[in-house]
Amino acid sequence: MSISATPASLSYADADACLSGALSAAFESEGESSDYDSVLFFDGDLAVDGDFLDAVNALRSGDDEDDVELIVITGNLTVNGPIALYEDQPGLYVGGRTEAETLEAGDCEIYIHDGVFTHLVYGYYNHGWLRTGTVETPWVIDFEHAMDVHAVGGRWVDNFGDAKDADYAKPGIVEAFVPEVVDAEDRCLDVDAFLDRLRAGLPVLRPGAQTAAESAEADVSRSRADRVEHLDLTDRNLKEFPAEVLQMPWLRTLILDGNPIGELPEALGTLTQLEHLSVRNCELTALPESIGDLAALRVLCVASNRDTDLDTVEFTLPAAIGRLTALEELDISYLSVSVDTESGSEWNLPEVTRFVLPDAFGDLVALRKLVADGTDVVFPDSAHGLAAVEEVSITGGSHYFLRTFPEAVTTFPNLRRLDLSGNYFDTVPDSLLRLTRLEELDLGDSLGLLRDPLPDLGRLPALRVLGFGGHSRRASTPLPSHDFLRELFAMELPGLEELRISRWQRNTKRLKLKPEHFAGIGTFRRLRIVDLRFNQLNDLPADFDTLPDLAVANLYGNLFPGAVRDRITAAHLTAQIDFE
């Protein structure tokens, strides 16, 4: 075992200064400093014979090995053996090119530039991270690690079960690899056995084993030969649109979800029999103009085509979408992204980008269902009054939500189902009451910032289902005022069959929910399903016991004593009641 250079022991600050801030750029996130103090600093190239860490430790045999937190090589690193760093420290930074038998990372932090690794790059577990420039290696194995590895031509193995874009996903490892390198019980690679076999020059794949993309291409060929009409290629790690699909003009369903294909070809428009197209999470920035040629298309999903690293949304819908006069369902979910602002906003809510629908959206005369969860939609004036729309879902979440009620949806005269849960409205406008055919309304988790009184929902004559949950998805935002409960139970809702009011409790005695906050629930005589979970109630008002048709009551997460439980059970002998 030999080593070609003598290091210096520097403080992290001095080493960072020698590299003009390269260490802080690599190891410090915005607003947070590095945890490193001591650095073993090699100025220039370094060549190591044998295991990298053993060689470095041998060089320092007279020192305390535990005091080195970060190894820095300013030039090229050449190792005739493995680089295997599994402990919290030391981390590794290489300013030049790295060559070694393997690059193996565990709990430490590793940052290298370009390199070549004879056998594999391996990231183990989720306490550290591994970042590289462009590297050459035949295998990249990921076990739930934070890996930013650019291995052109390398085959990726998901050894944990959560990497959808792997060439070999965990469910298929046993079938793809020879038994000598597989842990059959855990259905994953035995990485030590895998590496031993690579070093011995023995095959690790079974004859005929295919990557996810190769398997998908084979499926397309078989489907074409069999004239299959419905083709689902979800999560097959396709890097580009499978060209052979264009030779299947009879296709009625094409699902490409979860493949980083980047773009759809203009020739897509030749699939004129297509009725259902789903390209969710495909890293698209647009649809081709030829999308308008799919005259039979009834269902289109373009959800989650966003770049969360950008402050703007690149994906756009072309005007040609207006030619899809048969389109009945459109999913444009998760096309907004969270935008950090310097000043922040009330309650520290991040801003989100808006997604502008083209004017041609108003030409979708057959559109029945619009799903735009996690998307702050801007509707064109042409969309107002779309008569076929019956269902709209624009739900929010912890990072993507609406701040303003989307009044455009109140112009859809035949709307029957509206889900606006998980948003942060300051008002619910009276225009909601124009929806006289609305049967289901969900405002759950959307009332915490509400300032104005609710419109009288009793003026929605068809309303059967109401979601009114109070739980905020962000701890920094308030729960709704209990006054809104009083407003609700003062309304006349004779047709209401299902009511969901969960998670309204506040963690102070002064604002504790009491049975009287629910007084009036007995006036909703047609109630069959009630969800009052997690309100920490110790009783319900007496008129709850008078509901004549109650069939299901979800009451768990409350504090009812035995006598109250017995009373409620006796009042509703045929109902399914869950107290636990």
N, C-alpha and C positions, 0 to 999 in steps of 0.2 A: 504494500500500500504506500503510495507516494503522493506528494502534493507539490505544486510548482511555485507557490508564492507564499510570502509571509504577510499576515494580516496586521492591521493596527486596531487597537481597541479605542473606539470613539463614542462620544455621547451621540444620541439620536440627532440632536440639534446640529452638531458639528458635521455629522455624516450627511445630513440633509443639505447643509450649506455647501458641502463639497460637490453635491449633485445638483446644485441650483434649484432646490425645492422639489426634486423628482420623488423623493420619499414621501413627503407630505401629500403630493398629488396622488400617489399610489395608495397610501395607507390611511389617509385621514378623510373622513366624509365631511360634508359641508357643516361647519359649525362645531365639529368635534375634533379634538386633538388626538394624536396617537398615544397608545399605551406603552410605547417602547421608550426605554432609557438608554440601554447599552447596545452597541453595534460592533460586530466583528467585521471590519472593513477591509476588503481586498481591492486595491486600486490597480486596475488593469485586468488582464486575462488571468484565468485560473484553470489549471488542469489537475484532475484528481484521478488516481488509480484506485478503483474499488468503490465501496459504498461511500457516498458523499459525506454523510453525517459522521460516519466512523472515522473517515480521514481527517475531517475538520477537528473532531474531538481528540484524535491522536496527536495532532499538531499542538493542541492546547493541553496536553496531559498534565502539565504542572499547574494548571489553573482550575478554578471552580467552573465546571461546565455549565452549571445552572445559571450563571450570571449573564450569559449571552442571550439576548432576546431576539436579535435580528441579524442575519448574515447578509451582507451586501457585497456584490461583485460588480464593479463598474464596467468591466469589459465582457468578454466571452467566457462562458463556463463550459468546460469539456470534462465529462465524467465517464470513465471506463467502468461503469457499474450503475447502480440505481441511485436516484434521488428519492428518498423515502422519509418524509417529515410528518409524523402522525401526532406528536405531542403539541401542546399549546405553543411552545417555543422550542427552538427558534423559528422565526419566519424567514422568508427568503426573498431577496430582490436581486434580479440580474439585469444589468443595463444593456448587455449585448445579446449575443446569440447563445442559446443553451443546447448542448448535445449530451444525451445520456441514454442509458438502457431503458429507464422508466422515469416517470414523474408521478410520485404518489403523495397525496395530500390528505391530512386528517384535520386536527383541530387548529392548526396554525394558519397563517396568512401567507400566500405565495403570489408574487407578481413577477412574471418574466416577459420578455419580448419574444421574438421569433425563436424557433428551435426545432430540433429533431429528436424523437424518442423511439428507440428501436422497437420496443414491444408494446408499450401502452402508456396512457395517462389515466390516473385513477383518482377520483375524489370520494372520500369516505366520510359520511355522517355530516351533520349540519352545524358544527360549531366553528368551522373555519371557512376560508374561501380560496379559490384558485382562479387566477386570471392570466391569460396568455395573449400574445400576439398570434400571428399565423404559425402554426406548428405542423410538422409532419409526423404522423404516427398511425399505425394500422388500427389501433383500438382506443376508444375512450369509454371508460366505465364510470357510471355515475350512481353513487349510493346516497341519495338525498343530500347532495353537496351543493354549495353555492359555487357554481362553475360558470365562468365566462371564458370558455376555451374555443379557439378557432382552429379546428383541425380539418383542413381541407382533405377530403378523401378518407378520413378516418371513420370507422364504423362505430356508432354509439350504442352502448348497452345500458338499458335502464335496469339496474340491479336492485332497485328498491320498490318501484311500482307506481311512480307518480310523474314520470317524464313521457308525455304523450308523443313527442316527436323523435323518439329513439328508433334506431334501425332494428334493434331487437328489444322488445318490451318484455317486462318480467313474466307476464303470463305465457309467453312462448319460448322462454329460455330452455326449458327442459327438452322441448321438441327440436330446438335449433342446434344445441351444442352437444358434443360428445359427453357421455356420462362421467368420464374421468374428471371433468372440470365443473360438474354441476353438484350443488347441494340439493339433492332430490327432495328433502323434507321442506326446506324453505323456498324451493323452486327459484334459486338464484345461482349465480356463478360463485364457485369457490375461487377467489381471486388468486390465492397462493398457488393452487393446483393449475389454474389457467396460465399463470406466468411461468411455472415450471415447464409446462408443455410447450409454450411458445419458445422458451430458451432451448428446449430439446429439438426444436424444428418439427414438431408433430402437429397434425391438424387439430383444431379446436372445434370446428364446425362439422356437423353431420353432413354426409353427401346430400346435395340438393337443398340444403338449408337456404332460405331466402330472407332478405331484409323485408321490412314492412313495405317499402316502396316496390321492391321486386314482386312481392306477393300481390300487391295491389295491381300491378301491371298484368300479372298473370290472370288475376280475377277479371280484369277488363277484357282480356283476350277470350277467356272462356265465356264471359257474358255476351260478347259480340257473336261468337260462334253459335251460342244458344238463343240468340235474339232476345235476351233478357230485357224487360221493359223498365225494371226498377233497379237502380245501381246505387249502393251505399258504400262509399269509400272513406268513411269517417276515421280520422286519426291513423292514417296509413303512412305518414311521413313523406308525402309527395311534395317534391320541391317545385314542380311545375304541373300545369294542367296536362292530364294524360291524353295525348293527341289521338289515341285510338278511339276515344269516346266520340270524337267527331264523325267516326264512320258508323255510328249507331243512330241514324235519324229517327228510328222508331222509339227511342227512349221517352218514357213518360215521367220518370223520377230520377234525379241526379243529386246526390248528397256528397259534398266534398268537405264537410266540416272538419276543422282542426288540422288542415294540411297547409303548410306555408307556401302556397303556390304563387303568391304575389300578384298575379294578374290572370284575367280570363281572355281567351282569344276572341277576335272579332268573328271568327267562324262559328262561335257559339250560336249565333243566330240561325244556323242551318238546322238546329235541332227543333224543328217547328212543331213536333208532337209533345214537347216537354210541358208537363203540367206542374211539376214541383221541382224547384231549384233551391238548394240550400248551400251557401258558402260562408257559414259562420266561422269566424276566427281563422281566416285564410290569408291574412296580411295583405288584403286588397286595398287599393286607394280609390278605385272607381269600378264601375261596370262598363263594358263596351257599349258603344252606341247600338250595336246589333241586338242588345237585349230587347229592344222594341219589336224585333221580328218574331219573338216567341209568342205568337198570337194565342196559343192554347194555355199559357202559363196561368195557373190559379194560385200557387203558393210560392212566395219568394222570401228567403231569409238571408239577410246580409249582416246579421248582428256581429258585434265584437271585432269588427275590422277597424281597429284603432291602434295608434302607437302611444302607449302610456308614458313614453319618455318625452313626448312632444307636448308643447303647450297648446297646440291647435290640432284639430282633427283633419286628417288628410282625406278621408273617404268622402266621396260625393256621389249623389245619384244623378244620372244624366237626364236631360229633358225627355229622352227617348222612352223613359219609363211610362210616360203618359200614353204611349201606344198600347200598353198592356190592358186592354179594355176587358179582358176576362179575369184579371187579377182579383182574387177574393181575400187573400191573407198576405200581409206584409210585416216582416219583423226587422226593425231597425234598432234593436236594443244595443246598448253599450257602445254608442258612437260619440258620446261626450267623454271628455277627460277632465280630471281635476287639475286646476291651475292654482299654484301658490301665488299669493299676492303679498307684497311687502307689508302693507298696512293690516291685512287680514280683514275679516268682516265680522258682523255681529255674531256672538257666540262662537267665534273662531271657525266658522263654516268656510270651507274652501270654495272658491268659485269654480264653475264648470263651463266648458266651452259649449256653444250652441250649435245645433245641427239644423241647417236650413234646407227645407224641402223645396224642390224646384216648383215653379208655377204650374208645370204640367201635372203635378200631383193631383190637381183638381179634375183631371180627365179620367181618373180611376173610378169610373162610374159603378163598377161591380164590387169595389172594395167593401168587404164585410167586417174584417178584423184587422186592427192595427196594434202591434206590440212595439213599444218604444221604451222599455224599461231601461233606466240608467241613461236616458238620452233627453237632453233639454231641447225639445223640438220647436222649431219655428215654422208654423203653418203659413202657407201663402193664402192670400185672400181667396184664391180660386178654390181652396179646399172647403171654405165655409158652405155649409148646407149639403154636404155629401149625403145623399139619401139612403144609400145602401149600408152605411156603417152601422153595425150593431154592437161591436165590442171594441173597447180601447183599453189598453194597459200601459200606463206610464208610471211605473213604480220607481222609487228611489232606494237608496241604501246608505252606507256609511260614508261613501265618497262621491256618489253620483246621484243628484237629486234636483228637483225643481224648487225654485224659490218663489215663483209666481204661478198661480193657478192657470192652467192652459185653457183659457176661455174659448178657444176655437172649437174645442170638443163639444161645447154646449150648443153649437149650431147644427150638430148632426141630429136631425129630427127623429130618427128611428133607433137611437142608441139605447141598448138594453143593459149592457154591462160596462161599468167604468171602474177601473182599479187605479187609484192615485195614492196608494199607501207608500209610506217611507219617504215622504217629501217634507218640505218645511215652508208651508204656506203662511202668509200673514193674514190672508183673508180667503174665505170661500164665497164667491160672488153670487148674487141673486140670479144671475143668468143661468146657474145650474138648474133652476126650477123650470126652464124651458123644456127640459128633457122629460116630457110627460109619459114616455114609454119606458123610462129607466126602471129596471127590475133589481139590479144589483149595483151597489155603490160601496166602495172601500176607501175610507179616509184614514185608516189605521196608521198610527205613527206619523201623521201629517199635521197634527193640531198643536204641537208644542209651542210654536211661535205665533199662533193665531191671536190677533188683537180684536177683531170685530166679531159681533154675534153671528151665529150660524144662520143661514137662511132657513125658513120653515120647511123642513123635509116632508112635512105632511102634505105639501102641495105637489109631491111626486106620487100620483095616484097608483102607479104600478109597482112601487118599491116593495120588494119582498125580502131582500138581504141587505144588511148594513154592517160594514166593518168600521169600528169606532175605537180601535186600540189606542192606548195612550203612551206606550213605551217608546222612548226615543232611542234610536240606534247609535246615537253619540252621547257619551256621558256628559259632555259639556253643554248640551241643550236641555231646556226644561221640559218637564212633563206638562200636559195641558192643564189649564185651570179646571177645577171641579165645577165651575159655573157652566161649562159646556154640557156636563151631564145633566144639570138641572134644566138647561134649555132643551136637551133632547127629550127628556121624560115629560116635558110640558107639551110636546107636539102630539098631534093625533096621527098615528100610523096604523090604521086598522088592518092593512094588508101585510104587515111585517111578519115574516115567518122565521127569520134567522137574524140574531143579533150577537155581534162579537165586541165585547168591551173588556179587554185584558190589559194588565200592567199599567194601571192608573195610580198605583200607590206611590207616595213620596216618602222619603226616609226622615220625616219629622212628625212628631206627635201633633203639631199644630195643623198640619195639612193631611192628617190621616183620613183615609176614606172611611165613610160611615154608611150604615144602611140607608139613611135618609137621602144620600146622594143618588140612590137608585129608586127612590119612591116615584111611583107612576108607571113602573115597568108592567104592572098588572093591567094597564089600559091597552097594552098591545095584545089583544085577545087571541090572535092567530099565531103567536110565537110557538114554534116547534123545537127550535134549536137555540140554545143560549150558551155563550162562551164568556165566562167571567173569571178566567184564570188569573192567578198571581196579582190579586188585589188586596191581599191581607185583610179581608173583611172578617169580622167576627159574627156577622148576622146578615140577613137579607130582609128587606121590608116585607111586611105582612102580605102585601098584594102580589108578591112573587108566588105565594102559595095558591093563588086563585087562578093562575094560568090554566085554562082547561085542556089545551092540546099539547102540552110540553112533552117532547119525546126524548130529547138529549140535553143534558146540562153538564158542561165542563166547569167544575168548580174547584179544581185543585189549585194549590198555591194560595189558599185562604186559611183562616184560623177559626173555623167553625167549631164550637164545643159540641159534645155529643148530643146534647138536648136539641140544638139547632139542626144538626144533621138528621136526627130522628124526625123532627117536625117537617123538614123539607121532604124527606123520603115518604112520610105518611101522606103528605099533600099530593104527591105525584107517584103513585104506586106503580104505574106502568112505564115510567120514564127510566132511561138509562142515565144514572147520575154518577159522576166521577168526582169524589172528594179528595183523592190522594194525589 
